[in-house]
Amino acid sequence: MAVDIYLNFNGNCREVVNFYAKVFGTEAPKIMTFGETPPNPEYPLPEEAKELVMHTRLNISGSNVMFSDVFPGMPFIEGNNISLAFVSTDLEEINSAFSNLKEGGKVGMELQETFWSKYYGQITDKFGIEWQFNYDNGEVFM
């Protein structure tokens, strides 16, 4: 189990992650853009989103720090651009924590399979902390 930091940026994520990679001497990050995601005819991807960073991460002194740009039109407030990512190999542990945080919280995305994870969900707890849940089945994309 791990709780990782997830930072969001408003269009400058690529610059940020490359800067941090240089500062902390990590290897160059692998970057997935919104334009690389499978197309969905019900939700066409706006042109301005295609080159934005959907996901990347750095390992800084043993800690995973993940990054992305916010999707165009989504709210962004500098200083409030952080969430915690609960990553586990135990589905029961994920379900339990998600269920407990759901009490008094607001679900952003129910736990479900996505193209990047076999089991993923998002929730804002009753204290306003944003959580992401991700099942680590050994097939981590990045």
C-alpha positions, 0 to 999 in steps of 0.5 A, spaced: 500 500 500 502 507 498 499 514 498 502 518 493 501 525 492 498 527 485 499 535 483 495 538 477 497 544 473 493 549 468 497 547 462 504 547 464 505 540 467 510 538 462 514 544 464 513 543 471 515 535 471 521 536 467 523 542 472 522 537 478 526 531 474 532 536 473 532 538 480 531 532 483 536 528 478 531 523 476 530 520 469 526 523 464 519 522 465 514 518 461 508 523 459 501 520 457 497 526 453 490 527 453 490 526 445 493 519 446 487 516 450 482 512 446 477 516 443 470 516 445 465 519 440 460 521 445 465 526 448 470 528 442 476 531 445 477 538 444 483 540 440 486 544 446 486 538 450 490 534 445 497 536 448 496 537 455 499 532 460 494 526 462 499 523 467 506 522 468 510 521 475 517 522 478 520 517 483 523 522 488 527 519 493 523 513 494 516 517 493 511 517 487 509 524 485 504 524 480 502 530 475 497 532 470 494 538 467 487 539 468 482 538 463 480 544 459 474 547 462 475 544 469 476 548 475 483 550 477 485 554 483 493 554 484 495 552 491 489 547 491 491 543 486 493 537 490 490 530 491 492 524 495 492 517 491 491 511 495 494 505 491 493 498 493 494 491 491 488 489 495 481 490 492 478 489 499 482 495 502 480 499 496 473 498 497 473 499 504 477 505 504 473 508 499 466 506 502 468 509 509 471 516 505 464 516 501 460 517 508 459 525 508 463 525 502 462 526 494 464 521 489 467 524 483 468 517 480 465 510 482 470 505 483 470 502 476 475 499 470 478 504 466 483 504 460 489 505 465 487 501 471 483 495 472 480 499 478 479 506 479 475 511 483 475 518 485 472 521 492 472 528 495 472 526 503 467 530 508 474 535 509 475 537 502 481 532 501 481 529 494 482 522 494 484 517 488 484 510 488 488 505 484 488 498 484 496 496 483 495 489 479 502 489 477 500 492 470 502 499 471 502 504 465 507 509 468 
